[in-house]
Amino acid sequence: MKKTCLECGEELVGRVDKKFCSDYCRNSYNNKVNKGSKNLIRNINNRLRKNHKLLCDLNTTGKTKVTRTKLLDGNFDFSFFTSIYTTKTGNTYYYIYDQGYLALDNDFYLLIRRE
């Protein structure tokens, strides 16, 4: 029984367990199969990357105070972060990888870098 490529339908020649005629067809098939879940992950990672870059750009010294407006002007999205740290005193730091922020009074934020 002759087998055909799962992507293009071309007849397969070679190994008996071969499923695709080329790397192009294999990649194309897997991209179609995983499209939904990969798009979600890609979009989240892109948002995290943009947030992280903005924090790095604003926090050059390792500890900086900025206004909420400055973060929003840079399109910072407060709903995307990688971890939360709550201190014994009840302060909640939100981290995006090594860059963190703490909400202060009067719409100010303390930006910190975890060493």
Z-matrix of the N, CA and C atoms (Angstrom, degrees):
N
C 1 1.446
C 2 1.528 1 109.04
N 3 1.302 2 115.90 1 129.93
C 4 1.457 3 121.08 2 -177.80
C 5 1.519 4 109.50 3 -86.15
N 6 1.354 5 114.66 4 136.18
C 7 1.453 6 120.56 5 178.82
C 8 1.527 7 109.40 6 -99.12
N 9 1.337 8 114.70 7 152.37
C 10 1.462 9 119.59 8 179.10
C 11 1.525 10 109.86 9 -123.28
N 12 1.306 11 115.22 10 156.63
C 13 1.464 12 123.27 11 178.91
C 14 1.527 13 109.22 12 -61.89
N 15 1.329 14 116.86 13 133.65
C 16 1.462 15 121.18 14 -179.45
C 17 1.529 16 112.55 15 -66.05
N 18 1.316 17 117.73 16 -22.47
C 19 1.467 18 120.89 17 -177.55
C 20 1.525 19 112.15 18 -93.76
N 21 1.321 20 117.86 19 -54.71
C 22 1.469 21 119.91 20 -172.05
C 23 1.533 22 113.65 21 -105.86
N 24 1.324 23 117.91 22 -13.03
C 25 1.456 24 120.66 23 178.64
C 26 1.515 25 114.60 24 84.79
N 27 1.322 26 118.05 25 2.08
C 28 1.463 27 121.79 26 179.56
C 29 1.524 28 109.54 27 -68.16
N 30 1.313 29 116.42 28 147.04
C 31 1.478 30 121.30 29 179.77
C 32 1.529 31 109.69 30 -66.52
N 33 1.338 32 115.43 31 136.82
C 34 1.460 33 121.13 32 -177.95
C 35 1.519 34 111.03 33 -92.06
N 36 1.321 35 115.29 34 139.37
C 37 1.455 36 122.36 35 177.05
C 38 1.519 37 107.02 36 -125.94
N 39 1.328 38 116.56 37 133.79
C 40 1.456 39 119.50 38 178.22
C 41 1.514 40 111.37 39 126.12
N 42 1.325 41 115.92 40 -137.71
C 43 1.456 42 122.25 41 -175.76
C 44 1.532 43 111.45 42 -57.42
N 45 1.321 44 115.81 43 149.34
C 46 1.462 45 120.07 44 -177.78
C 47 1.530 46 112.35 45 -73.23
N 48 1.334 47 117.26 46 -24.11
C 49 1.465 48 119.67 47 -179.42
C 50 1.534 49 112.72 48 -97.08
N 51 1.312 50 116.92 49 12.27
C 52 1.463 51 122.14 50 -179.09
C 53 1.534 52 109.74 51 -69.67
N 54 1.350 53 116.71 52 137.80
C 55 1.462 54 120.79 53 -178.93
C 56 1.520 55 113.07 54 -113.82
N 57 1.333 56 116.86 55 -22.79
C 58 1.469 57 121.08 56 -175.08
C 59 1.529 58 109.65 57 -130.38
N 60 1.318 59 115.27 58 150.81
C 61 1.467 60 119.78 59 -178.40
C 62 1.526 61 112.01 60 -82.32
N 63 1.351 62 117.61 61 -21.43
C 64 1.462 63 120.50 62 -177.35
C 65 1.523 64 110.08 63 -155.43
N 66 1.327 65 114.68 64 167.46
C 67 1.471 66 119.94 65 175.07
C 68 1.527 67 110.80 66 -63.58
N 69 1.324 68 116.36 67 -35.89
C 70 1.464 69 120.20 68 178.76
C 71 1.527 70 110.68 69 -59.19
N 72 1.330 71 117.05 70 -47.81
C 73 1.468 72 120.96 71 -179.95
C 74 1.533 73 111.21 72 -65.25
N 75 1.323 74 117.21 73 -39.63
C 76 1.467 75 120.85 74 178.95
C 77 1.524 76 110.58 75 -62.55
N 78 1.345 77 116.35 76 -47.08
C 79 1.458 78 120.66 77 179.02
C 80 1.522 79 111.91 78 -64.55
N 81 1.309 80 116.49 79 -43.20
C 82 1.459 81 121.16 80 -179.82
C 83 1.528 82 111.00 81 -61.66
N 84 1.313 83 116.89 82 -45.17
C 85 1.473 84 122.39 83 179.40
C 86 1.528 85 110.66 84 -62.05
N 87 1.334 86 117.41 85 -48.84
C 88 1.466 87 121.02 86 -178.35
C 89 1.527 88 112.06 87 -66.84
N 90 1.320 89 117.29 88 -33.74
C 91 1.468 90 119.93 89 176.12
C 92 1.522 91 111.01 90 -64.96
N 93 1.316 92 117.57 91 -39.03
C 94 1.470 93 121.09 92 177.79
C 95 1.529 94 110.84 93 -67.02
N 96 1.316 95 116.62 94 -42.98
C 97 1.466 96 121.37 95 -177.86
C 98 1.526 97 111.08 96 -65.06
N 99 1.324 98 117.60 97 -41.36
C 100 1.467 99 121.99 98 -174.40
C 101 1.531 100 113.74 99 -98.92
N 102 1.313 101 117.72 100 13.43
C 103 1.462 102 121.96 101 -172.91
C 104 1.528 103 112.92 102 -55.95
N 105 1.302 104 118.48 103 -50.03
C 106 1.461 105 121.74 104 -175.37
C 107 1.513 106 113.76 105 -62.30
N 108 1.314 107 117.67 106 -51.64
C 109 1.463 108 120.47 107 -176.94
C 110 1.527 109 111.14 108 -70.27
N 111 1.319 110 117.81 109 -36.09
C 112 1.463 111 120.21 110 179.54
C 113 1.520 112 111.45 111 -68.44
N 114 1.325 113 117.86 112 -35.82
C 115 1.461 114 120.45 113 178.59
C 116 1.517 115 111.04 114 -63.37
N 117 1.323 116 117.15 115 -43.85
C 118 1.457 117 120.93 116 179.14
C 119 1.525 118 110.88 117 -60.51
N 120 1.317 119 116.61 118 -48.37
C 121 1.465 120 121.52 119 -179.46
C 122 1.528 121 110.27 120 -63.94
N 123 1.307 122 117.24 121 -42.77
C 124 1.468 123 121.63 122 -179.99
C 125 1.533 124 110.14 123 -61.41
N 126 1.335 125 117.39 124 -44.44
C 127 1.463 126 120.97 125 -179.13
C 128 1.523 127 111.58 126 -65.30
N 129 1.330 128 117.54 127 -40.98
C 130 1.463 129 121.07 128 178.09
C 131 1.524 130 110.36 129 -64.96
N 132 1.319 131 117.12 130 -45.70
C 133 1.470 132 120.16 131 179.09
C 134 1.527 133 111.83 132 -62.50
N 135 1.321 134 117.19 133 -38.02
C 136 1.467 135 120.05 134 177.34
C 137 1.524 136 111.01 135 -63.54
N 138 1.334 137 117.04 136 -42.08
C 139 1.466 138 120.82 137 179.38
C 140 1.524 139 110.36 138 -65.64
N 141 1.345 140 117.10 139 -43.36
C 142 1.468 141 120.75 140 177.41
C 143 1.528 142 110.98 141 -61.59
N 144 1.320 143 116.82 142 -41.06
C 145 1.467 144 121.21 143 179.66
C 146 1.530 145 110.63 144 -62.56
N 147 1.338 146 117.46 145 -43.03
C 148 1.466 147 120.73 146 179.79
C 149 1.527 148 110.55 147 -65.98
N 150 1.335 149 117.20 148 -43.59
C 151 1.461 150 120.26 149 177.60
C 152 1.528 151 111.05 150 -60.76
N 153 1.333 152 116.72 151 -44.97
C 154 1.456 153 121.52 152 -179.07
C 155 1.527 154 111.19 153 -62.60
N 156 1.318 155 116.72 154 -43.47
C 157 1.463 156 120.77 155 179.58
C 158 1.520 157 110.79 156 -62.10
N 159 1.331 158 117.63 157 -42.30
C 160 1.460 159 120.53 158 179.29
C 161 1.524 160 110.82 159 -63.22
N 162 1.337 161 117.39 160 -44.17
C 163 1.465 162 120.10 161 178.03
C 164 1.528 163 111.14 162 -62.28
N 165 1.316 164 117.58 163 -41.56
C 166 1.473 165 121.10 164 177.61
C 167 1.531 166 111.24 165 -62.19
N 168 1.326 167 116.38 166 -42.48
C 169 1.462 168 120.55 167 -179.40
C 170 1.529 169 111.71 168 -65.56
N 171 1.328 170 116.82 169 -38.49
C 172 1.470 171 120.48 170 -178.34
C 173 1.521 172 112.83 171 -81.26
N 174 1.322 173 116.99 172 -28.57
C 175 1.462 174 121.93 173 -174.72
C 176 1.527 175 110.74 174 -107.32
N 177 1.310 176 116.84 175 74.41
C 178 1.471 177 120.79 176 -176.66
C 179 1.524 178 112.79 177 -81.93
N 180 1.336 179 117.60 178 -21.84
C 181 1.465 180 120.58 179 -175.90
C 182 1.526 181 113.29 180 -97.10
N 183 1.315 182 118.38 181 -11.37
C 184 1.459 183 120.93 182 -178.14
C 185 1.511 184 112.86 183 102.33
N 186 1.343 185 116.64 184 -18.16
C 187 1.463 186 121.62 185 177.99
C 188 1.527 187 107.24 186 -154.93
N 189 1.343 188 116.93 187 112.38
C 190 1.453 189 121.83 188 -173.50
C 191 1.524 190 109.87 189 -142.12
N 192 1.336 191 116.21 190 149.08
C 193 1.460 192 121.93 191 173.94
C 194 1.519 193 108.25 192 -106.25
N 195 1.343 194 116.54 193 131.75
C 196 1.465 195 121.26 194 176.57
C 197 1.525 196 108.92 195 -137.18
N 198 1.321 197 115.13 196 163.27
C 199 1.461 198 119.83 197 177.39
C 200 1.521 199 110.09 198 -88.50
N 201 1.319 200 115.07 199 157.98
C 202 1.469 201 121.06 200 176.57
C 203 1.528 202 109.64 201 -60.43
N 204 1.321 203 116.18 202 -37.15
C 205 1.465 204 121.16 203 179.98
C 206 1.522 205 111.21 204 -59.92
N 207 1.327 206 116.65 205 -40.65
C 208 1.470 207 120.54 206 -179.81
C 209 1.531 208 110.52 207 -64.07
N 210 1.330 209 116.48 208 -39.59
C 211 1.465 210 120.04 209 177.43
C 212 1.533 211 110.74 210 -67.03
N 213 1.325 212 116.14 211 -44.34
C 214 1.469 213 119.51 212 -179.73
C 215 1.524 214 111.82 213 -67.40
N 216 1.329 215 117.53 214 -33.06
C 217 1.466 216 120.34 215 176.12
C 218 1.527 217 111.55 216 -62.85
N 219 1.327 218 116.09 217 -29.40
C 220 1.460 219 120.91 218 176.80
C 221 1.516 220 112.59 219 -88.73
N 222 1.337 221 116.99 220 12.83
C 223 1.476 222 123.68 221 -180.00
C 224 1.524 223 113.14 222 62.70
N 225 1.328 224 116.50 223 34.65
C 226 1.459 225 120.89 224 177.14
C 227 1.525 226 108.63 225 -68.42
N 228 1.333 227 116.69 226 135.19
C 229 1.467 228 122.19 227 179.20
C 230 1.522 229 108.31 228 -111.67
N 231 1.325 230 116.84 229 109.64
C 232 1.458 231 122.46 230 -174.97
C 233 1.527 232 113.23 231 -70.60
N 234 1.316 233 118.68 232 -10.02
C 235 1.466 234 120.21 233 -178.26
C 236 1.532 235 112.85 234 -87.50
N 237 1.333 236 118.13 235 -3.80
C 238 1.459 237 121.07 236 179.45
C 239 1.518 238 110.81 237 -115.82
N 240 1.329 239 116.71 238 116.98
C 241 1.458 240 123.13 239 177.03
C 242 1.521 241 107.58 240 -154.44
N 243 1.333 242 116.75 241 163.78
C 244 1.464 243 119.80 242 -175.42
C 245 1.519 244 113.67 243 -100.80
N 246 1.345 245 118.39 244 -24.48
C 247 1.462 246 120.04 245 178.26
C 248 1.518 247 111.01 246 -158.96
N 249 1.323 248 114.44 247 162.85
C 250 1.460 249 122.28 248 178.46
C 251 1.523 250 107.55 249 -125.72
N 252 1.336 251 116.08 250 137.56
C 253 1.462 252 120.98 251 176.02
C 254 1.526 253 108.17 252 -128.35
N 255 1.328 254 116.67 253 123.15
C 256 1.452 255 122.04 254 177.48
C 257 1.521 256 108.89 255 -108.67
N 258 1.338 257 116.24 256 125.93
C 259 1.462 258 121.24 257 -178.61
C 260 1.526 259 110.18 258 -79.81
N 261 1.335 260 115.59 259 170.52
C 262 1.469 261 120.72 260 177.66
C 263 1.521 262 111.67 261 -62.86
N 264 1.325 263 116.81 262 -27.58
C 265 1.464 264 120.78 263 179.85
C 266 1.522 265 112.56 264 -83.91
N 267 1.330 266 117.58 265 -3.15
C 268 1.463 267 121.62 266 176.23
C 269 1.513 268 115.24 267 97.00
N 270 1.327 269 118.64 268 2.97
C 271 1.467 270 121.28 269 176.33
C 272 1.525 271 109.54 270 -74.12
N 273 1.327 272 116.26 271 135.63
C 274 1.462 273 120.99 272 -179.24
C 275 1.524 274 109.86 273 -111.08
N 276 1.319 275 115.62 274 115.86
C 277 1.463 276 123.19 275 176.37
C 278 1.524 277 108.82 276 -98.02
N 279 1.306 278 116.61 277 134.60
C 280 1.462 279 122.56 278 174.61
C 281 1.523 280 107.41 279 -106.66
N 282 1.325 281 115.75 280 131.21
C 283 1.464 282 120.43 281 -177.15
C 284 1.521 283 111.32 282 -115.55
N 285 1.313 284 114.01 283 144.06
C 286 1.458 285 122.89 284 167.12
C 287 1.517 286 104.12 285 -120.48
N 288 1.317 287 114.18 286 96.54
C 289 1.458 288 123.05 287 -172.61
C 290 1.530 289 109.77 288 58.59
N 291 1.327 290 119.42 289 -110.78
C 292 1.462 291 120.72 290 -177.50
C 293 1.524 292 113.31 291 -97.16
N 294 1.312 293 118.67 292 -5.63
C 295 1.462 294 123.29 293 -179.45
C 296 1.527 295 109.30 294 -100.59
N 297 1.348 296 116.04 295 130.07
C 298 1.450 297 120.11 296 -178.69
C 299 1.508 298 112.07 297 -127.33
N 300 1.336 299 114.96 298 164.83
C 301 1.456 300 120.25 299 175.93
C 302 1.523 301 109.88 300 -144.48
N 303 1.322 302 114.85 301 149.80
C 304 1.455 303 123.43 302 -179.83
C 305 1.518 304 107.73 303 -129.86
N 306 1.323 305 116.95 304 128.28
C 307 1.462 306 120.86 305 177.76
C 308 1.522 307 109.17 306 -73.29
N 309 1.336 308 116.06 307 128.92
C 310 1.468 309 122.88 308 177.74
C 311 1.532 310 108.62 309 -111.92
N 312 1.307 311 116.61 310 -176.17
C 313 1.466 312 121.30 311 177.51
C 314 1.523 313 110.73 312 -71.28
N 315 1.339 314 115.44 313 159.01
C 316 1.471 315 123.40 314 173.83
C 317 1.528 316 113.11 315 59.63
N 318 1.310 317 117.72 316 37.72
C 319 1.478 318 122.75 317 177.83
C 320 1.521 319 114.03 318 59.03
N 321 1.312 320 116.85 319 33.44
C 322 1.458 321 121.72 320 172.81
C 323 1.525 322 109.06 321 -103.49
N 324 1.317 323 115.55 322 153.32
C 325 1.460 324 121.76 323 177.05
C 326 1.519 325 109.04 324 -130.14
N 327 1.320 326 115.08 325 139.19
C 328 1.459 327 121.40 326 174.13
C 329 1.522 328 106.88 327 -95.31
N 330 1.315 329 116.57 328 121.22
C 331 1.467 330 121.89 329 177.50
C 332 1.515 331 108.02 330 -98.83
N 333 1.329 332 116.84 331 132.67
C 334 1.452 333 121.09 332 179.02
C 335 1.516 334 109.92 333 -134.94
N 336 1.311 335 114.96 334 157.96
C 337 1.468 336 121.43 335 176.09
C 338 1.529 337 107.85 336 -117.05
N 339 1.319 338 115.38 337 127.22
C 340 1.468 339 120.84 338 177.86
C 341 1.517 340 108.39 339 -79.01
N 342 1.291 341 116.56 340 129.17
C 343 1.474 342 121.65 341 -178.90
C 344 1.498 343 111.08 342 -85.45
